[in-house]
Amino acid sequence: MQHKLMSLVAKTAIKSKDQLFGAIQPARYLKGLNKQQIGHGKTILITGASSGLGEGMARLFAKLGYNLAICARRTERLEGLKTELSAQYPDIRIEYRVLDVSDYEAIFEVFDAFVGDFGHIDRVVVNAGIGDSRRIGKGRFDTNRRTVEINFVSALAQCEAAMNIFRAQNSGHLVVISSMSAMRGLPKHLTAYGASKAGLAHLAEGIRADMLLTKLPIQISTIYPGYIRTEINTNAKPLPFEVDADTGTKAIVAAIEAGVEEACVPSLPWSIVGQAMKHLPLQIVNKVS
Ligand SMILES: NC(=O)c1ccc[n+]([C@@H]2O[C@H](COP(=O)([O-])OP(=O)(O)OC[C@H]3O[C@@H](n4cnc5c(N)ncnc54)[C@H](OP(=O)(O)O)[C@@H]3O)[C@@H](O)[C@H]2O)c1
């Protein structure tokens, strides 16, 4: 009993140290993992891998030795990514499939087809998303509904499909890409988007709670990115604390590899901003939107 307790304390201490290192120095943390090729023999499925954070994560995970199962609608981009990464990392296997996540049935079919390809999926990153919401009450219900459907209902379908696979395997790591905009209700074009991402974060927390309750060895991580310059915000003016896609994806991958339950990325300043957003009056929170 005492031995078990000591081993649990030691494991928790190592995990916390990793998470702190990954949060403070993501690039150095990833360098260490790269040397170990920690992804060797494992497979990661990423949705929305044709651009931005999904594409960036695919590059970094490939570097760590993982096999990749990538999907999106723009298959020419996925094919280009496969060609480039296969040449760079000949030891890994990469498969891609077309997937429009608004086609819920297709999500289950595509995820299962990847299981057929690889035999086992170690991690699924629910990343596909859009940022196209508009002020509420301005006649743009169609746009807001689409955003909520893609970012929440399609993400729910992806979580269902991933958890089907992980339950059958009795192992796996589900990662959802939420957003800092999930921390509070936000104004203007962020209202429906933020609500969809808050819904997704809550969904992931519920699945995590269920894994605790049922003692299944399936890990759930919720990532809250701050502003990262990608196609989703191409036309936006300079954004508060924005970073480029390379910096952003390194922070995300480091947090995922460190096995966080939840992380604001990049950790600085967003973990502090996140706490402030939760507790400050709305007039002040409005300043980061
Ligand atoms: N960049 C940021 O500042 C930021 C901050 C917080 C959270 N996020 C979240 O991070 C995730 C990735 O965004 P990003 O910044 O990388 O933007 P992005 O470059 O626009 O990438 C979005 C990805 O989602 C895919 N996607 C969109 N609609 C889809 C659909 N109907 N079916 C399948 N795939 C679809 C796109 O692929 P196709 O168009 O080829 O299908 C693309 O690969 C999103 O969930 C976003 O909300 C981003």
Ligand as a Chemical Component Dictionary entry (heavy atoms), coordinates in Angstrom:
data_LIG
# 
_chem_comp.id                   LIG 
_chem_comp.type                 NON-POLYMER 
_chem_comp.pdbx_formal_charge   0 
_chem_comp.three_letter_code    LIG 
# 
loop_
_chem_comp_atom.comp_id 
_chem_comp_atom.atom_id 
_chem_comp_atom.alt_atom_id 
_chem_comp_atom.type_symbol 
_chem_comp_atom.charge 
_chem_comp_atom.model_Cartn_x 
_chem_comp_atom.model_Cartn_y 
_chem_comp_atom.model_Cartn_z 
_chem_comp_atom.pdbx_ordinal 
LIG N1  N1  N 0  -5.620  30.418 -34.628 1  
LIG C1  C1  C 0  -6.117  30.815 -33.471 2  
LIG O1  O1  O 0  -5.878  31.935 -33.018 3  
LIG C2  C2  C 0  -6.990  29.875 -32.680 4  
LIG C3  C3  C 0  -7.259  30.219 -31.358 5  
LIG C4  C4  C 0  -8.080  29.373 -30.613 6  
LIG C5  C5  C 0  -8.584  28.221 -31.161 7  
LIG N2  N2  N 1  -8.308  27.922 -32.461 8  
LIG C6  C6  C 0  -8.892  26.697 -33.005 9  
LIG O2  O2  O 0  -7.879  25.913 -33.607 10 
LIG C7  C7  C 0  -8.456  25.077 -34.606 11 
LIG C8  C8  C 0  -7.629  25.190 -35.877 12 
LIG O3  O3  O 0  -7.753  26.512 -36.388 13 
LIG P1  P1  P 0  -6.594  27.233 -37.203 14 
LIG O4  O4  O 0  -6.223  28.453 -36.456 15 
LIG O5  O5  O -1 -5.569  26.275 -37.574 16 
LIG O6  O6  O 0  -7.417  27.714 -38.479 17 
LIG P2  P2  P 0  -7.327  27.294 -40.019 18 
LIG O7  O7  O 0  -5.939  27.473 -40.536 19 
LIG O8  O8  O 0  -8.437  28.014 -40.687 20 
LIG O9  O9  O 0  -7.609  25.722 -39.999 21 
LIG C9  C9  C 0  -8.884  25.201 -39.833 22 
LIG C10 C10 C 0  -8.862  23.741 -40.244 23 
LIG O10 O10 O 0  -10.169 23.203 -40.004 24 
LIG C11 C11 C 0  -10.590 22.531 -41.169 25 
LIG N3  N3  N 0  -12.028 22.628 -41.352 26 
LIG C12 C12 C 0  -12.827 23.717 -41.326 27 
LIG N4  N4  N 0  -14.085 23.386 -41.644 28 
LIG C13 C13 C 0  -14.085 22.048 -41.879 29 
LIG C14 C14 C 0  -15.072 21.121 -42.283 30 
LIG N5  N5  N 0  -16.342 21.479 -42.517 31 
LIG N6  N6  N 0  -14.706 19.824 -42.438 32 
LIG C15 C15 C 0  -13.432 19.438 -42.212 33 
LIG N7  N7  N 0  -12.446 20.271 -41.847 34 
LIG C16 C16 C 0  -12.773 21.559 -41.692 35 
LIG C17 C17 C 0  -9.869  23.204 -42.326 36 
LIG O11 O11 O 0  -9.685  22.271 -43.396 37 
LIG P3  P3  P 0  -10.441 22.326 -44.801 38 
LIG O12 O12 O 0  -10.866 23.723 -45.053 39 
LIG O13 O13 O 0  -9.411  21.836 -45.779 40 
LIG O14 O14 O 0  -11.573 21.361 -44.654 41 
LIG C18 C18 C 0  -8.521  23.543 -41.703 42 
LIG O15 O15 O 0  -7.639  22.481 -41.858 43 
LIG C19 C19 C 0  -9.892  25.549 -34.774 44 
LIG O16 O16 O 0  -10.759 24.687 -34.067 45 
LIG C20 C20 C 0  -9.895  26.926 -34.116 46 
LIG O17 O17 O 0  -11.154 27.287 -33.632 47 
LIG C21 C21 C 0  -7.520  28.713 -33.238 48 
# 
loop_
_chem_comp_bond.comp_id 
_chem_comp_bond.atom_id_1 
_chem_comp_bond.atom_id_2 
_chem_comp_bond.value_order 
_chem_comp_bond.pdbx_ordinal 
LIG N1  C1  SING 1  
LIG C1  O1  DOUB 2  
LIG C1  C2  SING 3  
LIG C2  C3  SING 4  
LIG C2  C21 DOUB 5  
LIG C3  C4  DOUB 6  
LIG C4  C5  SING 7  
LIG C5  N2  DOUB 8  
LIG N2  C6  SING 9  
LIG N2  C21 SING 10 
LIG C6  O2  SING 11 
LIG C6  C20 SING 12 
LIG O2  C7  SING 13 
LIG C7  C8  SING 14 
LIG C7  C19 SING 15 
LIG C8  O3  SING 16 
LIG O3  P1  SING 17 
LIG P1  O4  DOUB 18 
LIG P1  O5  SING 19 
LIG P1  O6  SING 20 
LIG O6  P2  SING 21 
LIG P2  O7  DOUB 22 
LIG P2  O8  SING 23 
LIG P2  O9  SING 24 
LIG O9  C9  SING 25 
LIG C9  C10 SING 26 
LIG C10 O10 SING 27 
LIG C10 C18 SING 28 
LIG O10 C11 SING 29 
LIG C11 N3  SING 30 
LIG C11 C17 SING 31 
LIG N3  C12 SING 32 
LIG N3  C16 SING 33 
LIG C12 N4  DOUB 34 
LIG N4  C13 SING 35 
LIG C13 C14 SING 36 
LIG C13 C16 DOUB 37 
LIG C14 N5  SING 38 
LIG C14 N6  DOUB 39 
LIG N6  C15 SING 40 
LIG C15 N7  DOUB 41 
LIG N7  C16 SING 42 
LIG C17 O11 SING 43 
LIG C17 C18 SING 44 
LIG O11 P3  SING 45 
LIG P3  O12 DOUB 46 
LIG P3  O13 SING 47 
LIG P3  O14 SING 48 
LIG C18 O15 SING 49 
LIG C19 O16 SING 50 
LIG C19 C20 SING 51 
LIG C20 O17 SING 52 
# 
